[in-house]
């Protein structure tokens, strides 16, 4: 926590969302496939978490120019 400023779980979730951004940007995987690749059984739950962390839904992140920016 001292190194990252976040709890270990929050830091791990942040890393997962950054990886999700990468997968959505450079692969053709569906949102469901990205969710499963990151260990989420429920794509809807993953989409909600993604929107909380990144600010937009995964499909919007992928499809809208200028939205592809990672936060953190």
Protein Blocks (a to p, Z undefined) as FASTA:
>chain_A
ZZnopafklmmmmmmmmmmmmmmmmmcbdfklmmmmnopablklmmmmmmmmnopafklm
mmmghklcceZZ
